[in-house]
Amino acid sequence: MANIKIKLVKSTAGCLKDQIATAEALGLRKIGNETVQPDNAATRGKIKKISHLVSWTEA
């Protein structure tokens, strides 16, 4: 199974509480933070929810 590298590129200020919680669940708290997550349906759903805040690549 592959991994996904996710980077927070926009601030969560002004976002909905559930979007902020999703970013924090991925381990993204500040702009520029990066994390590597497993490529599964749960991770893809989280990325879709905050797609306007993050960039991602397959690692």
mmCIF file as Biopython writes it, N, C-alpha, C and O atoms, coordinates in Angstrom:
data_model
#
loop_
_atom_site.group_PDB
_atom_site.id
_atom_site.type_symbol
_atom_site.label_atom_id
_atom_site.label_alt_id
_atom_site.label_comp_id
_atom_site.label_asym_id
_atom_site.label_entity_id
_atom_site.label_seq_id
_atom_site.pdbx_PDB_ins_code
_atom_site.Cartn_x
_atom_site.Cartn_y
_atom_site.Cartn_z
_atom_site.occupancy
_atom_site.B_iso_or_equiv
_atom_site.auth_seq_id
_atom_site.auth_asym_id
_atom_site.pdbx_PDB_model_num
ATOM 1   N N  . MET A ? 1  ? 0.841   -1.184 0.000  1.0 0.0 1  A 1 
ATOM 2   C CA . MET A ? 1  ? 0.000   0.000  0.000  1.0 0.0 1  A 1 
ATOM 3   C C  . MET A ? 1  ? 0.884   1.245  0.000  1.0 0.0 1  A 1 
ATOM 4   O O  . MET A ? 1  ? 1.882   1.313  0.717  1.0 0.0 1  A 1 
ATOM 5   N N  . ALA A ? 2  ? 0.508   2.209  -0.801 1.0 0.0 2  A 1 
ATOM 6   C CA . ALA A ? 2  ? 1.295   3.437  -0.930 1.0 0.0 2  A 1 
ATOM 7   C C  . ALA A ? 2  ? 0.953   4.418  0.192  1.0 0.0 2  A 1 
ATOM 8   O O  . ALA A ? 2  ? 0.002   4.219  0.949  1.0 0.0 2  A 1 
ATOM 9   N N  . ASN A ? 3  ? 1.739   5.460  0.274  1.0 0.0 3  A 1 
ATOM 10  C CA . ASN A ? 3  ? 1.511   6.526  1.240  1.0 0.0 3  A 1 
ATOM 11  C C  . ASN A ? 3  ? 1.233   7.829  0.511  1.0 0.0 3  A 1 
ATOM 12  O O  . ASN A ? 3  ? 1.578   7.984  -0.661 1.0 0.0 3  A 1 
ATOM 13  N N  . ILE A ? 4  ? 0.609   8.759  1.212  1.0 0.0 4  A 1 
ATOM 14  C CA . ILE A ? 4  ? 0.301   10.071 0.671  1.0 0.0 4  A 1 
ATOM 15  C C  . ILE A ? 4  ? 1.005   11.113 1.528  1.0 0.0 4  A 1 
ATOM 16  O O  . ILE A ? 4  ? 0.907   11.088 2.755  1.0 0.0 4  A 1 
ATOM 17  N N  . LYS A ? 5  ? 1.718   12.032 0.877  1.0 0.0 5  A 1 
ATOM 18  C CA . LYS A ? 5  ? 2.378   13.136 1.573  1.0 0.0 5  A 1 
ATOM 19  C C  . LYS A ? 5  ? 1.470   14.351 1.462  1.0 0.0 5  A 1 
ATOM 20  O O  . LYS A ? 5  ? 1.147   14.790 0.358  1.0 0.0 5  A 1 
ATOM 21  N N  . ILE A ? 6  ? 1.057   14.897 2.608  1.0 0.0 6  A 1 
ATOM 22  C CA . ILE A ? 6  ? 0.103   15.996 2.652  1.0 0.0 6  A 1 
ATOM 23  C C  . ILE A ? 6  ? 0.761   17.219 3.278  1.0 0.0 6  A 1 
ATOM 24  O O  . ILE A ? 6  ? 1.453   17.107 4.291  1.0 0.0 6  A 1 
ATOM 25  N N  . LYS A ? 7  ? 0.546   18.394 2.673  1.0 0.0 7  A 1 
ATOM 26  C CA . LYS A ? 7  ? 1.128   19.633 3.175  1.0 0.0 7  A 1 
ATOM 27  C C  . LYS A ? 7  ? 0.033   20.685 3.303  1.0 0.0 7  A 1 
ATOM 28  O O  . LYS A ? 7  ? -0.768  20.875 2.388  1.0 0.0 7  A 1 
ATOM 29  N N  . LEU A ? 8  ? 0.005   21.373 4.459  1.0 0.0 8  A 1 
ATOM 30  C CA . LEU A ? 8  ? -0.950  22.456 4.684  1.0 0.0 8  A 1 
ATOM 31  C C  . LEU A ? 8  ? -0.401  23.724 4.026  1.0 0.0 8  A 1 
ATOM 32  O O  . LEU A ? 8  ? 0.658   24.216 4.415  1.0 0.0 8  A 1 
ATOM 33  N N  . VAL A ? 9  ? -1.119  24.251 3.029  1.0 0.0 9  A 1 
ATOM 34  C CA . VAL A ? 9  ? -0.634  25.415 2.283  1.0 0.0 9  A 1 
ATOM 35  C C  . VAL A ? 9  ? -1.439  26.677 2.561  1.0 0.0 9  A 1 
ATOM 36  O O  . VAL A ? 9  ? -1.005  27.772 2.203  1.0 0.0 9  A 1 
ATOM 37  N N  . LYS A ? 10 ? -2.598  26.548 3.190  1.0 0.0 10 A 1 
ATOM 38  C CA . LYS A ? 10 ? -3.404  27.706 3.561  1.0 0.0 10 A 1 
ATOM 39  C C  . LYS A ? 10 ? -3.772  27.618 5.031  1.0 0.0 10 A 1 
ATOM 40  O O  . LYS A ? 10 ? -3.821  26.530 5.604  1.0 0.0 10 A 1 
ATOM 41  N N  . SER A ? 11 ? -4.027  28.751 5.630  1.0 0.0 11 A 1 
ATOM 42  C CA . SER A ? 11 ? -4.375  28.817 7.045  1.0 0.0 11 A 1 
ATOM 43  C C  . SER A ? 11 ? -5.780  28.267 7.291  1.0 0.0 11 A 1 
ATOM 44  O O  . SER A ? 11 ? -6.651  28.337 6.425  1.0 0.0 11 A 1 
ATOM 45  N N  . THR A ? 12 ? -5.979  27.720 8.487  1.0 0.0 12 A 1 
ATOM 46  C CA . THR A ? 12 ? -7.302  27.238 8.869  1.0 0.0 12 A 1 
ATOM 47  C C  . THR A ? 12 ? -8.127  28.346 9.537  1.0 0.0 12 A 1 
ATOM 48  O O  . THR A ? 12 ? -9.267  28.111 9.937  1.0 0.0 12 A 1 
ATOM 49  N N  . ALA A ? 13 ? -7.565  29.538 9.657  1.0 0.0 13 A 1 
ATOM 50  C CA . ALA A ? 13 ? -8.298  30.653 10.263 1.0 0.0 13 A 1 
ATOM 51  C C  . ALA A ? 13 ? -9.530  30.962 9.416  1.0 0.0 13 A 1 
ATOM 52  O O  . ALA A ? 13 ? -9.436  31.132 8.200  1.0 0.0 13 A 1 
ATOM 53  N N  . GLY A ? 14 ? -10.668 31.032 10.066 1.0 0.0 14 A 1 
ATOM 54  C CA . GLY A ? 14 ? -11.906 31.332 9.372  1.0 0.0 14 A 1 
ATOM 55  C C  . GLY A ? 14 ? -12.609 30.123 8.805  1.0 0.0 14 A 1 
ATOM 56  O O  . GLY A ? 14 ? -13.683 30.255 8.219  1.0 0.0 14 A 1 
ATOM 57  N N  . CYS A ? 15 ? -12.030 28.949 8.964  1.0 0.0 15 A 1 
ATOM 58  C CA . CYS A ? 15 ? -12.647 27.724 8.464  1.0 0.0 15 A 1 
ATOM 59  C C  . CYS A ? 15 ? -13.661 27.196 9.467  1.0 0.0 15 A 1 
ATOM 60  O O  . CYS A ? 15 ? -13.686 27.609 10.627 1.0 0.0 15 A 1 
ATOM 61  N N  . LEU A ? 16 ? -14.488 26.283 9.003  1.0 0.0 16 A 1 
ATOM 62  C CA . LEU A ? 16 ? -15.442 25.637 9.883  1.0 0.0 16 A 1 
ATOM 63  C C  . LEU A ? 16 ? -14.712 24.759 10.898 1.0 0.0 16 A 1 
ATOM 64  O O  . LEU A ? 16 ? -13.604 24.286 10.644 1.0 0.0 16 A 1 
ATOM 65  N N  . LYS A ? 17 ? -15.347 24.552 12.043 1.0 0.0 17 A 1 
ATOM 66  C CA . LYS A ? 17 ? -14.713 23.783 13.116 1.0 0.0 17 A 1 
ATOM 67  C C  . LYS A ? 17 ? -14.383 22.361 12.682 1.0 0.0 17 A 1 
ATOM 68  O O  . LYS A ? 17 ? -13.349 21.821 13.075 1.0 0.0 17 A 1 
ATOM 69  N N  . ASP A ? 18 ? -15.245 21.748 11.878 1.0 0.0 18 A 1 
ATOM 70  C CA . ASP A ? 18 ? -14.971 20.383 11.450 1.0 0.0 18 A 1 
ATOM 71  C C  . ASP A ? 18 ? -13.804 20.314 10.465 1.0 0.0 18 A 1 
ATOM 72  O O  . ASP A ? 18 ? -13.103 19.303 10.416 1.0 0.0 18 A 1 
ATOM 73  N N  . GLN A ? 19 ? -13.586 21.362 9.685  1.0 0.0 19 A 1 
ATOM 74  C CA . GLN A ? 19 ? -12.435 21.400 8.782  1.0 0.0 19 A 1 
ATOM 75  C C  . GLN A ? 19 ? -11.139 21.567 9.575  1.0 0.0 19 A 1 
ATOM 76  O O  . GLN A ? 19 ? -10.127 20.951 9.242  1.0 0.0 19 A 1 
ATOM 77  N N  . ILE A ? 20 ? -11.162 22.392 10.614 1.0 0.0 20 A 1 
ATOM 78  C CA . ILE A ? 20 ? -9.994  22.564 11.477 1.0 0.0 20 A 1 
ATOM 79  C C  . ILE A ? 20 ? -9.673  21.248 12.171 1.0 0.0 20 A 1 
ATOM 80  O O  . ILE A ? 20 ? -8.508  20.862 12.268 1.0 0.0 20 A 1 
ATOM 81  N N  . ALA A ? 21 ? -10.701 20.559 12.652 1.0 0.0 21 A 1 
ATOM 82  C CA . ALA A ? 21 ? -10.508 19.277 13.329 1.0 0.0 21 A 1 
ATOM 83  C C  . ALA A ? 21 ? -9.942  18.229 12.368 1.0 0.0 21 A 1 
ATOM 84  O O  . ALA A ? 21 ? -9.119  17.404 12.764 1.0 0.0 21 A 1 
ATOM 85  N N  . THR A ? 22 ? -10.377 18.258 11.122 1.0 0.0 22 A 1 
ATOM 86  C CA . THR A ? 22 ? -9.858  17.321 10.124 1.0 0.0 22 A 1 
ATOM 87  C C  . THR A ? 22 ? -8.384  17.575 9.865  1.0 0.0 22 A 1 
ATOM 88  O O  . THR A ? 22 ? -7.599  16.630 9.778  1.0 0.0 22 A 1 
ATOM 89  N N  . ALA A ? 23 ? -7.995  18.841 9.739  1.0 0.0 23 A 1 
ATOM 90  C CA . ALA A ? 23 ? -6.586  19.171 9.526  1.0 0.0 23 A 1 
ATOM 91  C C  . ALA A ? 23 ? -5.746  18.706 10.707 1.0 0.0 23 A 1 
ATOM 92  O O  . ALA A ? 23 ? -4.667  18.144 10.518 1.0 0.0 23 A 1 
ATOM 93  N N  . GLU A ? 24 ? -6.226  18.935 11.914 1.0 0.0 24 A 1 
ATOM 94  C CA . GLU A ? 24 ? -5.485  18.514 13.102 1.0 0.0 24 A 1 
ATOM 95  C C  . GLU A ? 24 ? -5.422  16.994 13.211 1.0 0.0 24 A 1 
ATOM 96  O O  . GLU A ? 24 ? -4.425  16.449 13.684 1.0 0.0 24 A 1 
ATOM 97  N N  . ALA A ? 25 ? -6.484  16.301 12.775 1.0 0.0 25 A 1 
ATOM 98  C CA . ALA A ? 25 ? -6.482  14.842 12.789 1.0 0.0 25 A 1 
ATOM 99  C C  . ALA A ? 25 ? -5.424  14.277 11.842 1.0 0.0 25 A 1 
ATOM 100 O O  . ALA A ? 25 ? -4.892  13.189 12.066 1.0 0.0 25 A 1 
ATOM 101 N N  . LEU A ? 26 ? -5.131  15.024 10.791 1.0 0.0 26 A 1 
ATOM 102 C CA . LEU A ? 26 ? -4.072  14.616 9.867  1.0 0.0 26 A 1 
ATOM 103 C C  . LEU A ? 26 ? -2.689  15.010 10.375 1.0 0.0 26 A 1 
ATOM 104 O O  . LEU A ? 26 ? -1.680  14.617 9.789  1.0 0.0 26 A 1 
ATOM 105 N N  . GLY A ? 27 ? -2.634  15.777 11.453 1.0 0.0 27 A 1 
ATOM 106 C CA . GLY A ? 27 ? -1.356  16.212 12.012 1.0 0.0 27 A 1 
ATOM 107 C C  . GLY A ? 27 ? -0.870  17.527 11.449 1.0 0.0 27 A 1 
ATOM 108 O O  . GLY A ? 27 ? 0.318   17.837 11.526 1.0 0.0 27 A 1 
ATOM 109 N N  . LEU A ? 28 ? -1.783  18.308 10.880 1.0 0.0 28 A 1 
ATOM 110 C CA . LEU A ? 28 ? -1.437  19.591 10.264 1.0 0.0 28 A 1 
ATOM 111 C C  . LEU A ? 28 ? -1.956  20.715 11.140 1.0 0.0 28 A 1 
ATOM 112 O O  . LEU A ? 28 ? -3.167  20.892 11.280 1.0 0.0 28 A 1 
ATOM 113 N N  . ARG A ? 29 ? -1.036  21.479 11.735 1.0 0.0 29 A 1 
ATOM 114 C CA . ARG A ? 29 ? -1.450  22.537 12.641 1.0 0.0 29 A 1 
ATOM 115 C C  . ARG A ? 29 ? -1.018  23.928 12.173 1.0 0.0 29 A 1 
ATOM 116 O O  . ARG A ? 29 ? -1.708  24.911 12.438 1.0 0.0 29 A 1 
ATOM 117 N N  . LYS A ? 30 ? 0.105   24.014 11.489 1.0 0.0 30 A 1 
ATOM 118 C CA . LYS A ? 30 ? 0.607   25.297 10.995 1.0 0.0 30 A 1 
ATOM 119 C C  . LYS A ? 30 ? 0.829   25.212 9.489  1.0 0.0 30 A 1 
ATOM 120 O O  . LYS A ? 30 ? 1.006   24.127 8.934  1.0 0.0 30 A 1 
ATOM 121 N N  . ILE A ? 31 ? 0.817   26.367 8.841  1.0 0.0 31 A 1 
ATOM 122 C CA . ILE A ? 31 ? 1.109   26.406 7.412  1.0 0.0 31 A 1 
ATOM 123 C C  . ILE A ? 31 ? 2.518   25.868 7.198  1.0 0.0 31 A 1 
ATOM 124 O O  . ILE A ? 31 ? 3.452   26.261 7.897  1.0 0.0 31 A 1 
ATOM 125 N N  . GLY A ? 32 ? 2.666   24.975 6.238  1.0 0.0 32 A 1 
ATOM 126 C CA . GLY A ? 32 ? 3.963   24.389 5.933  1.0 0.0 32 A 1 
ATOM 127 C C  . GLY A ? 32 ? 4.176   23.026 6.568  1.0 0.0 32 A 1 
ATOM 128 O O  . GLY A ? 32 ? 5.107   22.315 6.190  1.0 0.0 32 A 1 
ATOM 129 N N  . ASN A ? 33 ? 3.330   22.642 7.530  1.0 0.0 33 A 1 
ATOM 130 C CA . ASN A ? 33 ? 3.441   21.314 8.124  1.0 0.0 33 A 1 
ATOM 131 C C  . ASN A ? 33 ? 3.177   20.254 7.072  1.0 0.0 33 A 1 
ATOM 132 O O  . ASN A ? 33 ? 2.295   20.403 6.226  1.0 0.0 33 A 1 
ATOM 133 N N  . GLU A ? 34 ? 3.956   19.180 7.136  1.0 0.0 34 A 1 
ATOM 134 C CA . GLU A ? 34 ? 3.778   18.051 6.232  1.0 0.0 34 A 1 
ATOM 135 C C  . GLU A ? 34 ? 3.606   16.791 7.042  1.0 0.0 34 A 1 
ATOM 136 O O  . GLU A ? 34 ? 4.136   16.672 8.146  1.0 0.0 34 A 1 
ATOM 137 N N  . THR A ? 35 ? 2.862   15.849 6.493  1.0 0.0 35 A 1 
ATOM 138 C CA . THR A ? 35 ? 2.675   14.563 7.128  1.0 0.0 35 A 1 
ATOM 139 C C  . THR A ? 35 ? 2.562   13.490 6.056  1.0 0.0 35 A 1 
ATOM 140 O O  . THR A ? 35 ? 2.181   13.768 4.918  1.0 0.0 35 A 1 
ATOM 141 N N  . VAL A ? 36 ? 2.894   12.274 6.430  1.0 0.0 36 A 1 
ATOM 142 C CA . VAL A ? 36 ? 2.743   11.128 5.534  1.0 0.0 36 A 1 
ATOM 143 C C  . VAL A ? 36 ? 1.684   10.220 6.143  1.0 0.0 36 A 1 
ATOM 144 O O  . VAL A ? 36 ? 1.798   9.795  7.293  1.0 0.0 36 A 1 
ATOM 145 N N  . GLN A ? 37 ? 0.651   9.929  5.356  1.0 0.0 37 A 1 
ATOM 146 C CA . GLN A ? 37 ? -0.467  9.110  5.809  1.0 0.0 37 A 1 
ATOM 147 C C  . GLN A ? 37 ? -0.650  7.936  4.858  1.0 0.0 37 A 1 
ATOM 148 O O  . GLN A ? 37 ? -0.252  8.017  3.696  1.0 0.0 37 A 1 
ATOM 149 N N  . PRO A ? 38 ? -1.248  6.839  5.335  1.0 0.0 38 A 1 
ATOM 150 C CA . PRO A ? 38 ? -1.511  5.705  4.445  1.0 0.0 38 A 1 
ATOM 151 C C  . PRO A ? 38 ? -2.572  6.071  3.404  1.0 0.0 38 A 1 
ATOM 152 O O  . PRO A ? 38 ? -3.481  6.855  3.673  1.0 0.0 38 A 1 
ATOM 153 N N  . ASP A ? 39 ? -2.436  5.494  2.228  1.0 0.0 39 A 1 
ATOM 154 C CA . ASP A ? 39 ? -3.389  5.752  1.144  1.0 0.0 39 A 1 
ATOM 155 C C  . ASP A ? 39 ? -4.574  4.808  1.308  1.0 0.0 39 A 1 
ATOM 156 O O  . ASP A ? 39 ? -4.541  3.668  0.844  1.0 0.0 39 A 1 
ATOM 157 N N  . ASN A ? 40 ? -5.622  5.295  1.973  1.0 0.0 40 A 1 
ATOM 158 C CA . ASN A ? 40 ? -6.840  4.509  2.127  1.0 0.0 40 A 1 
ATOM 159 C C  . ASN A ? 40 ? -8.044  5.428  2.003  1.0 0.0 40 A 1 
ATOM 160 O O  . ASN A ? 40 ? -7.894  6.638  1.831  1.0 0.0 40 A 1 
ATOM 161 N N  . ALA A ? 41 ? -9.230  4.858  2.088  1.0 0.0 41 A 1 
ATOM 162 C CA . ALA A ? 41 ? -10.454 5.631  1.887  1.0 0.0 41 A 1 
ATOM 163 C C  . ALA A ? 41 ? -10.629 6.723  2.941  1.0 0.0 41 A 1 
ATOM 164 O O  . ALA A ? 41 ? -11.101 7.815  2.625  1.0 0.0 41 A 1 
ATOM 165 N N  . ALA A ? 42 ? -10.257 6.442  4.178  1.0 0.0 42 A 1 
ATOM 166 C CA . ALA A ? 42 ? -10.412 7.432  5.246  1.0 0.0 42 A 1 
ATOM 167 C C  . ALA A ? 42 ? -9.536  8.656  4.992  1.0 0.0 42 A 1 
ATOM 168 O O  . ALA A ? 42 ? -9.991  9.791  5.133  1.0 0.0 42 A 1 
ATOM 169 N N  . THR A ? 43 ? -8.289  8.424  4.619  1.0 0.0 43 A 1 
ATOM 170 C CA . THR A ? 43 ? -7.371  9.532  4.343  1.0 0.0 43 A 1 
ATOM 171 C C  . THR A ? 43 ? -7.834  10.324 3.129  1.0 0.0 43 A 1 
ATOM 172 O O  . THR A ? 43 ? -7.790  11.554 3.143  1.0 0.0 43 A 1 
ATOM 173 N N  . ARG A ? 44 ? -8.274  9.643  2.086  1.0 0.0 44 A 1 
ATOM 174 C CA . ARG A ? 44 ? -8.773  10.337 0.893  1.0 0.0 44 A 1 
ATOM 175 C C  . ARG A ? 44 ? -9.982  11.203 1.217  1.0 0.0 44 A 1 
ATOM 176 O O  . ARG A ? 44 ? -10.123 12.297 0.672  1.0 0.0 44 A 1 
ATOM 177 N N  . GLY A ? 45 ? -10.859 10.723 2.100  1.0 0.0 45 A 1 
ATOM 178 C CA . GLY A ? 45 ? -12.022 11.504 2.509  1.0 0.0 45 A 1 
ATOM 179 C C  . GLY A ? 45 ? -11.633 12.754 3.270  1.0 0.0 45 A 1 
ATOM 180 O O  . GLY A ? 45 ? -12.225 13.816 3.076  1.0 0.0 45 A 1 
ATOM 181 N N  . LYS A ? 46 ? -10.629 12.631 4.144  1.0 0.0 46 A 1 
ATOM 182 C CA . LYS A ? 46 ? -10.148 13.789 4.897  1.0 0.0 46 A 1 
ATOM 183 C C  . LYS A ? 46 ? -9.543  14.824 3.955  1.0 0.0 46 A 1 
ATOM 184 O O  . LYS A ? 46 ? -9.767  16.024 4.113  1.0 0.0 46 A 1 
ATOM 185 N N  . ILE A ? 47 ? -8.774  14.352 2.973  1.0 0.0 47 A 1 
ATOM 186 C CA . ILE A ? 47 ? -8.169  15.267 1.999  1.0 0.0 47 A 1 
ATOM 187 C C  . ILE A ? 47 ? -9.259  15.978 1.198  1.0 0.0 47 A 1 
ATOM 188 O O  . ILE A ? 47 ? -9.160  17.177 0.938  1.0 0.0 47 A 1 
ATOM 189 N N  . LYS A ? 48 ? -10.278 15.254 0.814  1.0 0.0 48 A 1 
ATOM 190 C CA . LYS A ? 48 ? -11.366 15.855 0.034  1.0 0.0 48 A 1 
ATOM 191 C C  . LYS A ? 48 ? -12.077 16.939 0.835  1.0 0.0 48 A 1 
ATOM 192 O O  . LYS A ? 48 ? -12.475 17.961 0.276  1.0 0.0 48 A 1 
ATOM 193 N N  . LYS A ? 49 ? -12.238 16.724 2.131  1.0 0.0 49 A 1 
ATOM 194 C CA . LYS A ? 49 ? -12.935 17.678 2.989  1.0 0.0 49 A 1 
ATOM 195 C C  . LYS A ? 49 ? -12.178 18.998 3.106  1.0 0.0 49 A 1 
ATOM 196 O O  . LYS A ? 49 ? -12.793 20.060 3.199  1.0 0.0 49 A 1 
ATOM 197 N N  . ILE A ? 50 ? -10.833 18.935 3.101  1.0 0.0 50 A 1 
ATOM 198 C CA . ILE A ? 50 ? -10.037 20.162 3.241  1.0 0.0 50 A 1 
ATOM 199 C C  . ILE A ? 50 ? -9.134  20.370 2.016  1.0 0.0 50 A 1 
ATOM 200 O O  . ILE A ? 50 ? -8.020  20.878 2.136  1.0 0.0 50 A 1 
ATOM 201 N N  . SER A ? 51 ? -9.624  19.977 0.855  1.0 0.0 51 A 1 
ATOM 202 C CA . SER A ? 51 ? -8.819  20.052 -0.368 1.0 0.0 51 A 1 
ATOM 203 C C  . SER A ? 51 ? -8.400  21.481 -0.711 1.0 0.0 51 A 1 
ATOM 204 O O  . SER A ? 51 ? -7.384  21.681 -1.377 1.0 0.0 51 A 1 
ATOM 205 N N  . HIS A ? 52 ? -9.163  22.467 -0.268 1.0 0.0 52 A 1 
ATOM 206 C CA . HIS A ? 52 ? -8.837  23.867 -0.540 1.0 0.0 52 A 1 
ATOM 207 C C  . HIS A ? 52 ? -7.724  24.385 0.368  1.0 0.0 52 A 1 
ATOM 208 O O  . HIS A ? 52 ? -7.235  25.497 0.170  1.0 0.0 52 A 1 
ATOM 209 N N  . LEU A ? 53 ? -7.321  23.596 1.355  1.0 0.0 53 A 1 
ATOM 210 C CA . LEU A ? 53 ? -6.282  24.015 2.301  1.0 0.0 53 A 1 
ATOM 211 C C  . LEU A ? 53 ? -4.965  23.260 2.125  1.0 0.0 53 A 1 
ATOM 212 O O  . LEU A ? 53 ? -3.933  23.703 2.630  1.0 0.0 53 A 1 
ATOM 213 N N  . VAL A ? 54 ? -4.982  22.147 1.430  1.0 0.0 54 A 1 
ATOM 214 C CA . VAL A ? 54 ? -3.808  21.284 1.369  1.0 0.0 54 A 1 
ATOM 215 C C  . VAL A ? 54 ? -3.380  20.998 -0.066 1.0 0.0 54 A 1 
ATOM 216 O O  . VAL A ? 54 ? -4.140  21.167 -1.020 1.0 0.0 54 A 1 
ATOM 217 N N  . SER A ? 55 ? -2.123  20.555 -0.173 1.0 0.0 55 A 1 
ATOM 218 C CA . SER A ? 55 ? -1.633  19.960 -1.415 1.0 0.0 55 A 1 
ATOM 219 C C  . SER A ? 55 ? -1.117  18.585 -1.034 1.0 0.0 55 A 1 
ATOM 220 O O  . SER A ? 55 ? -0.651  18.377 0.087  1.0 0.0 55 A 1 
ATOM 221 N N  . TRP A ? 56 ? -1.200  17.649 -1.964 1.0 0.0 56 A 1 
ATOM 222 C CA . TRP A ? 56 ? -0.742  16.300 -1.630 1.0 0.0 56 A 1 
ATOM 223 C C  . TRP A ? 56 ? -0.131  15.621 -2.852 1.0 0.0 56 A 1 
ATOM 224 O O  . TRP A ? 56 ? -0.455  15.937 -3.997 1.0 0.0 56 A 1 
ATOM 225 N N  . THR A ? 57 ? 0.751   14.692 -2.568 1.0 0.0 57 A 1 
ATOM 226 C CA . THR A ? 57 ? 1.371   13.865 -3.596 1.0 0.0 57 A 1 
ATOM 227 C C  . THR A ? 57 ? 1.479   12.451 -3.064 1.0 0.0 57 A 1 
ATOM 228 O O  . THR A ? 57 ? 1.478   12.225 -1.854 1.0 0.0 57 A 1 
ATOM 229 N N  . GLU A ? 58 ? 1.571   11.509 -3.976 1.0 0.0 58 A 1 
ATOM 230 C CA . GLU A ? 58 ? 1.790   10.131 -3.544 1.0 0.0 58 A 1 
ATOM 231 C C  . GLU A ? 58 ? 3.274   9.948  -3.254 1.0 0.0 58 A 1 
ATOM 232 O O  . GLU A ? 58 ? 4.131   10.295 -4.066 1.0 0.0 58 A 1 
ATOM 233 N N  . ALA A ? 59 ? 3.552   9.401  -2.095 1.0 0.0 59 A 1 
ATOM 234 C CA . ALA A ? 59 ? 4.941   9.249  -1.680 1.0 0.0 59 A 1 
ATOM 235 C C  . ALA A ? 59 ? 5.413   7.827  -1.906 1.0 0.0 59 A 1 
ATOM 236 O O  . ALA A ? 59 ? 6.565   7.505  -1.614 1.0 0.0 59 A 1 
#
